[in-house]
Each structure stands twice: as C-alpha cells, then as structure tokens.
Amino acid sequence: MKGVTAVRRKKLRRNNKYLPAQPYAFMAAPGDRPGPSTPLSHKIFFIVVLLWCSCVTNAYSQTDSLVLKNNDIMVGEIKSMTNGVLTIETPYSKKDFTVEWSGIRSVYSKTNFLISLQDGKNINGSIRSGEGNKVYINSFTGEKMEATMDDVVYLKGIKSKFWGRTYAAVDLGLNITKANNQREFSVRSSFGYAGNKWQGDVYYNDLRSKRDSVEETKRTEFGLSVKYFLPKGWFLAGSLDFLSNTEQALDLRTTGKIGAGYSIFRTNKMYWSLGAGFSLNNESFTTDKESRSSYEAVAFSALNLFDIGDFSLSNTIFAYRSLTEADRWRVDFSLDTKYDLPLDLYIKLGLTFNYDNQPAIAGNDFDYVLIFSIGWEFNK
C-alpha cells in the first residue's frame, strides 16, 4: 500500500451476520415504545433521532466497500483507480486512503465509473466482485459483462459529464546561477479528457534561459492529440504538434501525424504500445534558409511503468523517415521519472531530446533539455 494502513471497522454480531454497528442502539431496548405518558419533548427528540438514523443508514447504503486480501474491510467512496493504485474517501478520515489494486480481494460498488479493461474497452457502469477473481460490470446501457480483477486497469468515478473525466498536471522549474548571472525557467503542463472510446490530450511546454553576453535561449512546444480505441487493444491516433527552438534555428515546426497502434501490455503494472503512420512536416527558420515541407513515415513507442513504489516512469519515441527528402531522419525522444508526494504534488526529472540529420544550421543536428521540477496533478 501507498503510505496507508488498513482500517478495521467494528461489527455487531446479529442473526449470525456481521452488520455495521448502529450508533444509537443503546437508546432503547428491543420492543420498547414511547408510552402515552412520555413527555412531548422526548417524543420530538425520539422522532428527530429516528430521522437522523434513517439518513445515516441511507447514506451508508450508497457507499462502496473493499475487502482486502488480509481480510480487512474499508468502507467509503471509491474515487479512482489508476496505475494500479485505488483511492477511496472514508467518513472516518480527513485524508483519502490509497490501496494497491493487487492487494484487494473484492470490491462492491453502486457508483458509476468510467471503467477501462486490458483489451482497451471503456465502459460506463458499476462494478462488483463475484466468485474468486471474477467481477461483474453493469453498463449504463443495461449490458452486463464478466471480467477479472486483473482485467480492470482504470476506474474513474463519474460525478459530472465533463470534469469527472478530466486529468491535468503542471510543473515548474527554476535555476539561478551567480556565474554569468544565468537564469533559467521552465513550465510543463498537460490536460486530458477520457471519453467512452476515445481520449484527448493537450500539452504546453516552455523553457527560457538567459545569461550575460549570450542571446536568450527559447524553446516552446504545444500540441494536441486524439486516440480512438478499437477492440482487442488496437487504436487509431492523430496529433498536431508545434515547436519553436532557437538552438536549432526553428522559427516554427508544425507536424501533423495520423496512424494506428497496438497496446502490447496494458496492466496495472505497465503500459506499452507500438504504432506507425504518416506525418506532414512544415518548417520555417530564423536564418535565411528557405521554408520546407516534407512527407514522412513515422514509427512510435510509448512506455509507462508504475509498479515501482512511489516512482513512475514514462517514455515516448518517435522516429521519422522522410519520403520526399533524400536520406533525412528525425527523432523525438522523451523520458520522465516522477516521484509522488502528498497532496497530489510530485517531483520530476525529465529529459527531452530532438535529432535532425539535416538541420538548418550545420552542426546543430541535436538539442536536449534536462529539467528538474516540482508539480501538481489533478485526477479526481
């Protein structure tokens, strides 16, 4: 588990069944009824208590419950499960609890979730455990499905039509050095939305570096992407990316990509997909070099590892082979290592690398950025 201990709930033995303890069971013995001589104030108080207990019982009936593999029970509201870690809000703690999905034996919920399975299928519905490792999913459309606990790779409680499906992150980096009065500032941000069969993402990254007697270095990236999930792990993907980089004399590089891919692994421990497609690349430069356009074949890989404690690792590689320019190759590579902190904060070490064997300025065929930053993520 992730910084969390299991919680034991008190139970009351009744009729050979374990039931939640009633908070006001001490108020009256079985069969007691307020007699005609009971003062009016007592009657009113008794009615208020009954109404309050009714509300509590109704609220309790709407909660979710987990049975852990060590037989502990947790009751509350399941908020999400991502990267193999489930988050649950309980009435007996101000802070949410996090539990490893692999440490859960059974889950019982009437909450509406966006549920993702290993085969790439996304369902809106509720989930409850059956015999053994089985789970039953009831979709909004009335469809009933059977899967296993291991098949479930993502849960997101749907509280609204839009915000319940979103996720976002932003991190900042700052470096100030006395030598040459160097100042460096970076920001990396992303926002995404998960639909039933598709996913959309937007990102913005900016780096500014300045020091005495040297021209300011600027690197700005912006892009958006859409992925549509097909059966059996296949998907279609499209993206539009913009890059401006003074190091490579790029005033603006615009790259549009379309392609298809396959999720080789999609579990609670890792995600790895491969794909291929085509891209159209348009470039304008800060030098006298003429603008150019080219069609390219592209291959890509995306890897995420998250079963390594509070650490997670993500890596993407795009390799481009020009179809209209002789012997031109380009590579975009990124590697991020993140360590989770309390309050949805994290620290991140990120590397971005760009290679072009036919750059605008001879000798500037590659550029890289290594950033250490602190950030915050939203995924509620």
C-alpha positions in Angstrom: 0.0 0.0 0.0 1.0 3.6 -0.6 1.5 5.2 2.8 -1.7 3.9 4.1 -2.6 1.3 6.7 -5.7 -0.9 6.6 -8.6 0.2 8.6 -10.7 -2.2 10.6 -14.4 -1.5 11.1 -16.3 -2.6 14.2 -19.0 -5.0 13.6 -22.0 -6.3 15.5 -23.0 -9.9 15.6 -26.7 -10.3 14.8 -28.6 -13.3 13.5 -25.3 -14.9 12.6 -24.4 -12.0 10.3 -21.9 -9.2 10.7 -23.6 -5.8 10.3 -22.3 -2.3 10.8 -22.7 -1.2 14.4 -25.8 1.0 14.9 -24.7 4.3 16.5 -27.9 4.6 18.6 -28.6 1.0 19.6 -28.2 1.9 23.2 -31.2 4.3 23.2 -34.0 1.7 23.5 -34.3 -2.0 24.2 -36.0 -4.2 21.7 -39.8 -3.8 21.9 -39.7 -0.5 23.8 -42.2 2.0 22.6 -42.8 5.5 23.9 -45.9 5.4 26.1 -48.7 7.9 26.2 -47.2 9.5 29.3 -43.8 10.2 27.6 -43.2 14.0 27.6 -43.7 15.7 24.3 -40.1 16.9 24.2 -39.0 13.3 24.5 -41.2 12.3 21.6 -39.9 15.0 19.4 -36.3 14.1 20.3 -37.0 10.5 19.5 -38.5 11.3 16.1 -35.5 13.5 15.2 -33.1 10.7 16.2 -35.1 8.2 14.0 -34.9 10.6 11.0 -31.2 11.2 11.5 -30.6 7.5 11.8 -32.6 6.9 8.6 -30.4 9.5 6.8 -27.2 7.8 8.1 -28.5 4.4 7.0 -29.4 5.6 3.6 -26.0 7.3 3.2 -24.2 4.2 4.3 -26.2 2.1 1.8 -24.8 4.2 -1.0 -21.1 3.7 0.0 -18.6 1.4 -1.6 -16.7 -1.3 0.2 -13.4 -3.2 -0.3 -12.3 -6.5 1.2 -8.5 -6.6 1.3 -6.5 -9.8 1.0 -5.6 -9.6 4.7 -9.4 -9.7 5.4 -9.6 -6.0 6.5 -12.6 -4.1 5.3 -12.7 -0.5 4.0 -16.0 1.4 3.5 -16.3 4.8 1.8 -16.5 6.3 -1.7 -14.1 5.0 -4.4 -12.8 8.0 -6.3 -10.4 6.4 -8.8 -8.0 3.6 -9.6 -5.1 4.4 -11.9 -1.6 2.9 -12.3 -2.5 0.1 -10.0 -3.5 2.3 -7.0 -7.1 2.8 -5.8 -8.1 6.0 -4.0 -11.0 5.8 -1.5 -12.6 8.6 0.6 -13.8 7.4 4.0 -16.1 9.0 6.6 -13.6 8.3 9.4 -10.6 10.1 8.0 -10.0 13.6 6.7 -7.5 12.3 4.1 -8.2 9.9 1.3 -6.7 6.4 1.5 -4.8 4.7 -1.3 -4.6 1.0 -1.7 -2.8 -1.2 -4.2 -5.3 -2.8 -6.5 -3.3 -6.1 -6.3 -4.0 -6.1 -2.5 -7.8 -6.0 -2.9 -9.7 -9.3 -2.8 -13.2 -8.0 -3.5 -14.9 -4.7 -4.5 -18.6 -3.8 -4.1 -19.9 -0.6 -5.5 -23.0 1.1 -7.0 -21.0 4.1 -8.0 -21.0 5.0 -11.7 -17.5 4.7 -13.1 -15.6 5.0 -16.3 -14.0 1.5 -16.4 -11.1 0.6 -18.7 -10.1 -3.0 -19.3 -6.9 -4.5 -20.6 -8.3 -5.1 -24.1 -8.8 -1.3 -24.4 -12.6 -1.4 -23.9 -14.1 1.6 -21.9 -17.4 1.1 -20.2 -19.6 3.4 -18.1 -21.2 1.5 -15.3 -20.9 -0.1 -11.9 -18.7 -2.9 -10.7 -18.9 -5.7 -8.1 -17.0 -8.8 -7.3 -18.2 -12.3 -7.9 -16.8 -15.7 -7.1 -13.0 -16.0 -7.0 -11.3 -13.3 -9.1 -14.3 -12.5 -11.2 -16.0 -9.1 -11.4 -19.4 -8.2 -12.9 -19.8 -4.9 -14.7 -23.3 -3.4 -15.3 -23.1 -0.7 -18.0 -25.4 2.4 -18.4 -27.0 0.7 -21.4 -28.0 -2.4 -19.5 -25.2 -4.6 -20.8 -23.8 -7.0 -18.3 -20.1 -8.1 -18.6 -17.9 -10.5 -16.8 -14.2 -9.9 -16.3 -11.5 -10.5 -13.7 -9.8 -8.2 -11.2 -6.7 -8.3 -13.3 -8.6 -7.1 -16.4 -9.5 -3.8 -14.7 -6.8 -1.2 -15.3 -8.6 2.0 -14.7 -11.6 3.3 -12.7 -12.8 6.9 -12.5 -15.9 8.0 -10.6 -18.2 10.0 -12.9 -19.5 12.9 -10.9 -20.2 15.2 -13.9 -20.4 14.9 -17.6 -17.1 16.7 -18.1 -14.9 17.3 -15.1 -15.3 13.7 -13.8 -13.4 12.5 -16.9 -10.6 15.0 -16.9 -7.0 14.9 -15.7 -4.3 17.6 -15.6 -0.8 18.3 -14.4 1.6 21.3 -14.2 5.2 21.5 -13.0 7.6 24.4 -12.7 11.4 24.5 -12.7 13.7 27.4 -11.7 17.5 27.6 -11.9 19.5 30.7 -10.9 23.3 30.7 -11.1 25.6 33.5 -9.9 28.2 32.8 -12.6 27.3 34.8 -15.8 24.0 35.8 -14.0 22.3 32.8 -15.5 18.6 32.4 -15.1 16.5 29.5 -16.3 12.8 29.0 -16.0 10.7 26.1 -17.3 7.0 25.1 -17.2 5.4 21.9 -18.4 1.7 21.3 -18.4 -0.9 18.9 -19.8 -4.7 18.5 -19.8 -6.7 15.5 -20.9 -10.2 14.1 -21.3 -11.2 10.4 -21.3 -14.3 9.5 -23.3 -16.0 6.1 -23.7 -14.0 5.1 -26.7 -11.5 7.9 -27.1 -9.0 10.1 -25.3 -7.9 13.7 -26.0 -4.8 15.5 -24.7 -3.3 18.9 -24.9 0.2 20.0 -23.7 2.3 23.1 -23.4 6.0 23.2 -22.5 8.2 26.4 -22.3 11.8 26.9 -21.5 13.6 30.3 -21.2 17.3 30.6 -20.4 19.3 33.8 -20.2 22.8 34.8 -19.1 25.1 37.7 -19.6 26.6 38.3 -23.1 24.6 35.5 -24.6 21.4 35.6 -26.6 18.4 34.3 -24.7 17.5 30.7 -25.5 13.9 29.9 -26.1 12.2 26.6 -26.6 8.4 26.4 -26.8 6.2 23.3 -27.5 2.5 23.0 -27.9 0.4 20.1 -29.2 -2.9 18.2 -29.1 -3.6 14.6 -29.8 -6.6 12.3 -30.1 -6.7 8.5 -29.7 -9.7 6.3 -30.6 -9.8 2.8 -29.1 -10.7 -0.2 -31.2 -11.4 -3.8 -30.0 -8.6 -6.2 -28.9 -6.0 -3.5 -28.0 -5.9 -1.6 -31.3 -6.3 2.1 -31.6 -6.2 5.0 -34.1 -4.2 8.1 -33.3 -3.8 11.6 -34.6 -1.8 14.6 -33.4 -0.8 18.2 -34.3 2.5 19.5 -32.7 4.2 22.9 -32.8 7.9 23.5 -31.9 9.9 26.7 -31.8 13.6 26.3 -30.8 16.3 28.9 -31.1 19.0 26.3 -30.6 18.1 24.6 -33.9 17.1 27.9 -35.6 13.5 26.8 -35.8 11.1 29.6 -36.0 8.2 27.1 -36.2 8.0 23.4 -37.0 4.4 22.1 -37.5 4.0 18.4 -37.6 0.7 16.6 -38.2 0.6 12.8 -37.6 -2.0 10.1 -38.2 -1.5 6.4 -37.6 -2.6 3.2 -35.8 -1.1 1.3 -32.9 -1.4 -1.7 -30.7 -1.2 -2.0 -26.9 1.2 -4.8 -26.3 0.9 -4.5 -22.5 -1.9 -2.7 -20.6 -1.9 -3.9 -17.0 -1.8 -2.4 -13.5 2.0 -2.5 -13.6 2.9 -1.2 -17.1 1.6 0.1 -20.4 3.5 -0.3 -23.7 2.2 0.4 -27.2 3.8 0.5 -30.6 2.5 2.1 -33.8 3.2 3.5 -37.2 1.7 6.1 -39.6 2.5 9.1 -41.7 3.2 12.8 -41.0 3.4 16.1 -42.8 6.2 18.3 -41.6 6.4 22.1 -42.3 9.3 24.2 -41.1 10.3 27.9 -41.2 13.6 29.1 -39.8 15.2 32.1 -38.1 18.0 32.1 -40.6 17.9 32.9 -44.4 17.2 29.3 -45.1 14.0 28.8 -47.1 11.0 27.1 -45.5 10.5 23.5 -46.4 7.8 20.8 -46.3 8.1 17.0 -46.4 6.0 13.9 -46.1 7.4 11.3 -43.6 6.8 7.8 -42.4 6.7 7.6 -38.7 7.1 4.8 -36.1 6.5 5.3 -32.4 6.7 3.6 -29.0 5.1 4.6 -25.7 6.0 3.0 -22.4 4.8 3.7 -18.8 5.9 1.8 -15.7 4.1 2.5 -12.4 4.6 -0.6 -10.2 7.7 0.8 -8.6 6.5 2.2 -5.3 6.0 6.0 -5.4 8.0 6.3 -8.6 6.7 6.1 -12.1 8.5 6.3 -15.5 7.2 7.3 -18.9 9.0 7.2 -22.2 8.0 8.1 -25.8 10.0 7.7 -29.0 9.0 9.0 -32.5 11.3 8.2 -35.4 10.6 9.9 -38.8 11.9 8.9 -42.2 11.4 11.5 -44.9 9.6 10.3 -48.1 10.3 13.4 -50.1 13.8 14.5 -48.9 16.7 12.2 -49.6 18.2 10.4 -46.5 16.6 12.6 -43.9 15.9 11.2 -40.5 14.5 12.8 -37.4 14.0 11.5 -33.8 11.9 12.9 -30.9 12.6 11.3 -27.5 11.3 12.0 -24.1 11.9 10.3 -20.7 10.2 11.4 -17.4 10.8 10.0 -13.9 8.2 11.1 -11.3 8.1 10.7 -7.5 4.8 11.2 -5.9 4.4 13.4 -2.8 1.4 14.1 -0.5 -1.4 16.5 -1.6 -1.1 15.4 -5.2 2.3 17.0 -5.5 5.3 15.4 -7.2 8.9 16.0 -8.2 10.0 15.1 -11.7 13.2 14.7 -13.7 12.6 15.0 -17.4 14.7 14.6 -20.5 13.7 15.8 -24.0 15.9 15.0 -27.0 15.5 16.1 -30.6 17.7 14.9 -33.5 17.7 16.0 -37.2 20.4 14.9 -39.6 19.7 17.8 -41.9 19.4 20.8 -39.6 19.0 24.4 -40.6 22.4 25.2 -39.1 25.2 22.7 -39.8 26.5 21.2 -36.6 23.2 21.8 -34.6 21.8 18.4 -35.5 20.5 17.7 -32.0 19.2 19.5 -28.9 18.3 18.3 -25.5 16.7 19.6 -22.3 17.1 18.2 -18.8 14.7 19.6 -16.3 14.2 19.0 -12.5 10.8 20.4 -11.4 8.1 20.3 -8.8 4.5 19.9 -9.9 0.9 19.2 -9.0 -1.6 16.9 -10.7 -5.4 16.8 -10.8 -7.0 13.4 -11.4 -10.2 13.4 -9.3 
